[in-house]
Every structure is written in C-alpha cells, then in structure tokens.
Amino acid sequence: MDYDCFAFTKKGKRIDTTYSCQVAFGGDTLTVPGSGGVDTNIAWTIEATDAVGNSTTVDCSLLVVNPAM
C-alpha cells in the first residue's frame, strides 16, 4: 500500500515530506512510527474486497497536530 506525506507553507504551497515520514501497513492496521512533524498530512487509499469479489476503495488522510495546543 502506498502513502503520501506533505505539508503546506503559509502561502498554501504544497511541500512533499515523504522523505521524513514513516508509515507501515500490516493487515488492517496502519502504524506511523515517524510522522514528519506537526502539520504533516498523511494520505493513503484502502481497498476492500468481499468473498464474492465486490470491492470498493476509500481515500483516507490525517493531519499531525501538536497535542499541547
């Protein structure tokens, strides 16, 4: 499974931060051992398929925030 990590400057320019972001997928679990820092966006797409072959995809994302705020 692939993921994308990015942040935005104050002027709204998108900056790729994938080099500093670590995401691991295992079964139905996503682990983020290294987020890349506060204000990093992490995005990924999941696909689920049932026993008869019906499938769907969902785009997911999260924003890393400072817990002290």
Backbone atoms as SQL, in Angstrom:
CREATE TABLE atoms (id INTEGER PRIMARY KEY, chain TEXT, resi INTEGER, resn TEXT, atom TEXT, x REAL, y REAL, z REAL);
INSERT INTO atoms VALUES
  (1, 'A', 1, 'MET', 'N', 0.844, -1.164, 0.000),
  (2, 'A', 1, 'MET', 'CA', 0.000, 0.000, 0.000),
  (3, 'A', 1, 'MET', 'C', 0.892, 1.230, 0.000),
  (4, 'A', 2, 'ASP', 'N', 0.523, 2.190, -0.792),
  (5, 'A', 2, 'ASP', 'CA', 1.297, 3.421, -0.885),
  (6, 'A', 2, 'ASP', 'C', 0.689, 4.509, -0.008),
  (7, 'A', 3, 'TYR', 'N', 1.512, 5.479, 0.322),
  (8, 'A', 3, 'TYR', 'CA', 1.044, 6.629, 1.089),
  (9, 'A', 3, 'TYR', 'C', 1.757, 7.870, 0.592),
  (10, 'A', 4, 'ASP', 'N', 1.236, 9.024, 0.982),
  (11, 'A', 4, 'ASP', 'CA', 1.801, 10.300, 0.589),
  (12, 'A', 4, 'ASP', 'C', 1.867, 11.179, 1.830),
  (13, 'A', 5, 'CYS', 'N', 2.971, 11.858, 2.031),
  (14, 'A', 5, 'CYS', 'CA', 3.119, 12.794, 3.141),
  (15, 'A', 5, 'CYS', 'C', 3.461, 14.163, 2.568),
  (16, 'A', 6, 'PHE', 'N', 2.779, 15.186, 3.078),
  (17, 'A', 6, 'PHE', 'CA', 3.006, 16.534, 2.563),
  (18, 'A', 6, 'PHE', 'C', 2.575, 17.558, 3.600),
  (19, 'A', 7, 'ALA', 'N', 3.033, 18.776, 3.408),
  (20, 'A', 7, 'ALA', 'CA', 2.664, 19.906, 4.261),
  (21, 'A', 7, 'ALA', 'C', 2.406, 21.100, 3.353),
  (22, 'A', 8, 'PHE', 'N', 1.845, 22.144, 3.916),
  (23, 'A', 8, 'PHE', 'CA', 1.589, 23.367, 3.165),
  (24, 'A', 8, 'PHE', 'C', 2.312, 24.527, 3.829),
  (25, 'A', 9, 'THR', 'N', 2.899, 25.396, 3.007),
  (26, 'A', 9, 'THR', 'CA', 3.508, 26.613, 3.531),
  (27, 'A', 9, 'THR', 'C', 2.393, 27.582, 3.922),
  (28, 'A', 10, 'LYS', 'N', 2.747, 28.680, 4.570),
  (29, 'A', 10, 'LYS', 'CA', 1.756, 29.685, 4.948),
  (30, 'A', 10, 'LYS', 'C', 1.066, 30.279, 3.728),
  (31, 'A', 11, 'LYS', 'N', 1.747, 30.246, 2.581),
  (32, 'A', 11, 'LYS', 'CA', 1.155, 30.763, 1.346),
  (33, 'A', 11, 'LYS', 'C', 0.359, 29.699, 0.594),
  (34, 'A', 12, 'GLY', 'N', 0.286, 28.487, 1.158),
  (35, 'A', 12, 'GLY', 'CA', -0.522, 27.442, 0.541),
  (36, 'A', 12, 'GLY', 'C', 0.197, 26.538, -0.443),
  (37, 'A', 13, 'LYS', 'N', 1.516, 26.680, -0.562),
  (38, 'A', 13, 'LYS', 'CA', 2.276, 25.827, -1.473),
  (39, 'A', 13, 'LYS', 'C', 2.452, 24.443, -0.840),
  (40, 'A', 14, 'ARG', 'N', 2.174, 23.399, -1.612),
  (41, 'A', 14, 'ARG', 'CA', 2.296, 22.020, -1.134),
  (42, 'A', 14, 'ARG', 'C', 3.757, 21.585, -1.188),
  (43, 'A', 15, 'ILE', 'N', 4.251, 21.022, -0.082),
  (44, 'A', 15, 'ILE', 'CA', 5.637, 20.560, 0.009),
  (45, 'A', 15, 'ILE', 'C', 5.632, 19.071, 0.304),
  (46, 'A', 16, 'ASP', 'N', 6.347, 18.296, -0.489),
  (47, 'A', 16, 'ASP', 'CA', 6.459, 16.852, -0.283),
  (48, 'A', 16, 'ASP', 'C', 7.351, 16.578, 0.921),
  (49, 'A', 17, 'THR', 'N', 6.828, 15.846, 1.911),
  (50, 'A', 17, 'THR', 'CA', 7.611, 15.495, 3.102),
  (51, 'A', 17, 'THR', 'C', 7.720, 13.978, 3.266),
  (52, 'A', 18, 'THR', 'N', 7.509, 13.239, 2.175),
  (53, 'A', 18, 'THR', 'CA', 7.550, 11.787, 2.235),
  (54, 'A', 18, 'THR', 'C', 8.895, 11.276, 2.752),
  (55, 'A', 19, 'TYR', 'N', 9.977, 11.978, 2.472),
  (56, 'A', 19, 'TYR', 'CA', 11.313, 11.565, 2.906),
  (57, 'A', 19, 'TYR', 'C', 11.427, 11.505, 4.430),
  (58, 'A', 20, 'SER', 'N', 10.632, 12.289, 5.157),
  (59, 'A', 20, 'SER', 'CA', 10.742, 12.315, 6.621),
  (60, 'A', 20, 'SER', 'C', 9.569, 11.630, 7.319),
  (61, 'A', 21, 'CYS', 'N', 8.744, 10.975, 6.551),
  (62, 'A', 21, 'CYS', 'CA', 7.539, 10.343, 7.078),
  (63, 'A', 21, 'CYS', 'C', 7.677, 8.824, 6.970),
  (64, 'A', 22, 'GLN', 'N', 7.293, 8.107, 8.031),
  (65, 'A', 22, 'GLN', 'CA', 7.367, 6.651, 8.016),
  (66, 'A', 22, 'GLN', 'C', 5.994, 6.078, 8.348),
  (67, 'A', 23, 'VAL', 'N', 5.465, 5.282, 7.427),
  (68, 'A', 23, 'VAL', 'CA', 4.163, 4.649, 7.611),
  (69, 'A', 23, 'VAL', 'C', 4.314, 3.165, 7.311),
  (70, 'A', 24, 'ALA', 'N', 3.739, 2.325, 8.169),
  (71, 'A', 24, 'ALA', 'CA', 3.812, 0.877, 7.971),
  (72, 'A', 24, 'ALA', 'C', 2.393, 0.302, 7.958),
  (73, 'A', 25, 'PHE', 'N', 2.136, -0.604, 7.024),
  (74, 'A', 25, 'PHE', 'CA', 0.849, -1.261, 6.905),
  (75, 'A', 25, 'PHE', 'C', 1.013, -2.727, 7.257),
  (76, 'A', 26, 'GLY', 'N', 0.113, -3.255, 8.067),
  (77, 'A', 26, 'GLY', 'CA', 0.129, -4.673, 8.431),
  (78, 'A', 26, 'GLY', 'C', -1.295, -5.159, 8.606),
  (79, 'A', 27, 'GLY', 'N', -1.803, -5.915, 7.634),
  (80, 'A', 27, 'GLY', 'CA', -3.195, -6.360, 7.701),
  (81, 'A', 27, 'GLY', 'C', -4.118, -5.165, 7.654),
  (82, 'A', 28, 'ASP', 'N', -4.962, -5.013, 8.665),
  (83, 'A', 28, 'ASP', 'CA', -5.881, -3.885, 8.704),
  (84, 'A', 28, 'ASP', 'C', -5.401, -2.764, 9.623),
  (85, 'A', 29, 'THR', 'N', -4.091, -2.731, 9.893),
  (86, 'A', 29, 'THR', 'CA', -3.532, -1.742, 10.810),
  (87, 'A', 29, 'THR', 'C', -2.528, -0.842, 10.104),
  (88, 'A', 30, 'LEU', 'N', -2.635, 0.456, 10.357),
  (89, 'A', 30, 'LEU', 'CA', -1.686, 1.448, 9.863),
  (90, 'A', 30, 'LEU', 'C', -0.930, 1.983, 11.077),
  (91, 'A', 31, 'THR', 'N', 0.393, 1.980, 11.013),
  (92, 'A', 31, 'THR', 'CA', 1.220, 2.490, 12.097),
  (93, 'A', 31, 'THR', 'C', 2.084, 3.617, 11.550),
  (94, 'A', 32, 'VAL', 'N', 2.197, 4.699, 12.299),
  (95, 'A', 32, 'VAL', 'CA', 3.002, 5.848, 11.880),
  (96, 'A', 32, 'VAL', 'C', 4.138, 6.033, 12.887),
  (97, 'A', 33, 'PRO', 'N', 5.274, 5.328, 12.666),
  (98, 'A', 33, 'PRO', 'CA', 6.391, 5.450, 13.601),
  (99, 'A', 33, 'PRO', 'C', 7.125, 6.789, 13.484),
  (100, 'A', 34, 'GLY', 'N', 6.977, 7.481, 12.369),
  (101, 'A', 34, 'GLY', 'CA', 7.613, 8.783, 12.175),
  (102, 'A', 34, 'GLY', 'C', 6.728, 9.648, 11.309),
  (103, 'A', 35, 'SER', 'N', 6.097, 10.655, 11.897),
  (104, 'A', 35, 'SER', 'CA', 5.090, 11.435, 11.177),
  (105, 'A', 35, 'SER', 'C', 5.666, 12.510, 10.270),
  (106, 'A', 36, 'GLY', 'N', 6.887, 12.898, 10.488),
  (107, 'A', 36, 'GLY', 'CA', 7.439, 14.002, 9.719),
  (108, 'A', 36, 'GLY', 'C', 7.238, 15.335, 10.406),
  (109, 'A', 37, 'GLY', 'N', 6.515, 15.349, 11.516),
  (110, 'A', 37, 'GLY', 'CA', 6.354, 16.582, 12.292),
  (111, 'A', 37, 'GLY', 'C', 4.954, 17.157, 12.239),
  (112, 'A', 38, 'VAL', 'N', 4.737, 18.160, 13.080),
  (113, 'A', 38, 'VAL', 'CA', 3.459, 18.854, 13.173),
  (114, 'A', 38, 'VAL', 'C', 3.111, 19.480, 11.823),
  (115, 'A', 39, 'ASP', 'N', 1.847, 19.448, 11.478),
  (116, 'A', 39, 'ASP', 'CA', 1.280, 19.981, 10.228),
  (117, 'A', 39, 'ASP', 'C', 1.559, 19.104, 9.016),
  (118, 'A', 40, 'THR', 'N', 2.068, 17.890, 9.232),
  (119, 'A', 40, 'THR', 'CA', 2.229, 16.954, 8.131),
  (120, 'A', 40, 'THR', 'C', 0.890, 16.276, 7.852),
  (121, 'A', 41, 'ASN', 'N', 0.534, 16.206, 6.582),
  (122, 'A', 41, 'ASN', 'CA', -0.644, 15.476, 6.135),
  (123, 'A', 41, 'ASN', 'C', -0.188, 14.112, 5.650),
  (124, 'A', 42, 'ILE', 'N', -0.881, 13.064, 6.038),
  (125, 'A', 42, 'ILE', 'CA', -0.575, 11.721, 5.568),
  (126, 'A', 42, 'ILE', 'C', -1.835, 11.198, 4.887),
  (127, 'A', 43, 'ALA', 'N', -1.700, 10.744, 3.645),
  (128, 'A', 43, 'ALA', 'CA', -2.849, 10.275, 2.876),
  (129, 'A', 43, 'ALA', 'C', -2.560, 8.900, 2.296),
  (130, 'A', 44, 'TRP', 'N', -3.593, 8.057, 2.252),
  (131, 'A', 44, 'TRP', 'CA', -3.470, 6.730, 1.674),
  (132, 'A', 44, 'TRP', 'C', -4.835, 6.287, 1.181),
  (133, 'A', 45, 'THR', 'N', -4.854, 5.280, 0.335),
  (134, 'A', 45, 'THR', 'CA', -6.099, 4.720, -0.195),
  (135, 'A', 45, 'THR', 'C', -6.176, 3.262, 0.210),
  (136, 'A', 46, 'ILE', 'N', -7.337, 2.844, 0.713),
  (137, 'A', 46, 'ILE', 'CA', -7.527, 1.439, 1.063),
  (138, 'A', 46, 'ILE', 'C', -8.536, 0.819, 0.106),
  (139, 'A', 47, 'GLU', 'N', -8.379, -0.463, -0.121),
  (140, 'A', 47, 'GLU', 'CA', -9.322, -1.213, -0.943),
  (141, 'A', 47, 'GLU', 'C', -9.756, -2.440, -0.159),
  (142, 'A', 48, 'ALA', 'N', -11.054, -2.683, -0.178),
  (143, 'A', 48, 'ALA', 'CA', -11.603, -3.865, 0.492),
  (144, 'A', 48, 'ALA', 'C', -12.374, -4.688, -0.535),
  (145, 'A', 49, 'THR', 'N', -12.207, -6.012, -0.456),
  (146, 'A', 49, 'THR', 'CA', -12.906, -6.934, -1.359),
  (147, 'A', 49, 'THR', 'C', -13.572, -8.012, -0.520),
  (148, 'A', 50, 'ASP', 'N', -14.853, -8.272, -0.814),
  (149, 'A', 50, 'ASP', 'CA', -15.550, -9.307, -0.055),
  (150, 'A', 50, 'ASP', 'C', -15.385, -10.673, -0.717),
  (151, 'A', 51, 'ALA', 'N', -16.000, -11.681, -0.126),
  (152, 'A', 51, 'ALA', 'CA', -15.836, -13.067, -0.574),
  (153, 'A', 51, 'ALA', 'C', -16.337, -13.313, -1.993),
  (154, 'A', 52, 'VAL', 'N', -17.272, -12.503, -2.463),
  (155, 'A', 52, 'VAL', 'CA', -17.792, -12.695, -3.831),
  (156, 'A', 52, 'VAL', 'C', -17.102, -11.822, -4.866),
  (157, 'A', 53, 'GLY', 'N', -16.129, -11.029, -4.435),
  (158, 'A', 53, 'GLY', 'CA', -15.357, -10.230, -5.378),
  (159, 'A', 53, 'GLY', 'C', -15.777, -8.778, -5.498),
  (160, 'A', 54, 'ASN', 'N', -16.797, -8.357, -4.752),
  (161, 'A', 54, 'ASN', 'CA', -17.176, -6.947, -4.745),
  (162, 'A', 54, 'ASN', 'C', -16.082, -6.159, -4.037),
  (163, 'A', 55, 'SER', 'N', -15.707, -5.028, -4.615),
  (164, 'A', 55, 'SER', 'CA', -14.649, -4.240, -3.981),
  (165, 'A', 55, 'SER', 'C', -14.993, -2.761, -4.004),
  (166, 'A', 56, 'THR', 'N', -14.353, -2.037, -3.125),
  (167, 'A', 56, 'THR', 'CA', -14.501, -0.589, -3.055),
  (168, 'A', 56, 'THR', 'C', -13.197, 0.010, -2.542),
  (169, 'A', 57, 'THR', 'N', -12.989, 1.261, -2.834),
  (170, 'A', 57, 'THR', 'CA', -11.815, 1.966, -2.342),
  (171, 'A', 57, 'THR', 'C', -12.254, 3.205, -1.562),
  (172, 'A', 58, 'VAL', 'N', -11.430, 3.594, -0.600),
  (173, 'A', 58, 'VAL', 'CA', -11.701, 4.779, 0.208),
  (174, 'A', 58, 'VAL', 'C', -10.391, 5.540, 0.385),
  (175, 'A', 59, 'ASP', 'N', -10.434, 6.844, 0.151),
  (176, 'A', 59, 'ASP', 'CA', -9.283, 7.698, 0.402),
  (177, 'A', 59, 'ASP', 'C', -9.312, 8.132, 1.858),
  (178, 'A', 60, 'CYS', 'N', -8.187, 7.981, 2.544),
  (179, 'A', 60, 'CYS', 'CA', -8.072, 8.327, 3.966),
  (180, 'A', 60, 'CYS', 'C', -6.945, 9.331, 4.151),
  (181, 'A', 61, 'SER', 'N', -7.050, 10.123, 5.199),
  (182, 'A', 61, 'SER', 'CA', -5.970, 11.065, 5.496),
  (183, 'A', 61, 'SER', 'C', -6.020, 11.461, 6.965),
  (184, 'A', 62, 'LEU', 'N', -4.891, 11.979, 7.423),
  (185, 'A', 62, 'LEU', 'CA', -4.824, 12.531, 8.770),
  (186, 'A', 62, 'LEU', 'C', -3.867, 13.702, 8.766),
  (187, 'A', 63, 'LEU', 'N', -4.055, 14.588, 9.720),
  (188, 'A', 63, 'LEU', 'CA', -3.197, 15.745, 9.897),
  (189, 'A', 63, 'LEU', 'C', -2.531, 15.631, 11.255),
  (190, 'A', 64, 'VAL', 'N', -1.206, 15.714, 11.302),
  (191, 'A', 64, 'VAL', 'CA', -0.461, 15.646, 12.551),
  (192, 'A', 64, 'VAL', 'C', -0.560, 17.003, 13.238),
  (193, 'A', 65, 'VAL', 'N', -1.024, 16.986, 14.499),
  (194, 'A', 65, 'VAL', 'CA', -1.181, 18.238, 15.254),
  (195, 'A', 65, 'VAL', 'C', -0.328, 18.198, 16.513),
  (196, 'A', 66, 'ASN', 'N', -0.125, 19.351, 17.090),
  (197, 'A', 66, 'ASN', 'CA', 0.615, 19.458, 18.346),
  (198, 'A', 66, 'ASN', 'C', -0.365, 19.183, 19.482),
  (199, 'A', 67, 'PRO', 'N', -0.152, 18.119, 20.270),
  (200, 'A', 67, 'PRO', 'CA', -1.112, 17.784, 21.327),
  (201, 'A', 67, 'PRO', 'C', -1.185, 18.817, 22.443),
  (202, 'A', 68, 'ALA', 'N', -0.208, 19.696, 22.536),
  (203, 'A', 68, 'ALA', 'CA', -0.210, 20.705, 23.592),
  (204, 'A', 68, 'ALA', 'C', -1.131, 21.881, 23.250),
  (205, 'A', 69, 'MET', 'N', -1.638, 21.930, 22.038),
  (206, 'A', 69, 'MET', 'CA', -2.461, 23.072, 21.630),
  (207, 'A', 69, 'MET', 'C', -3.920, 22.794, 21.826);
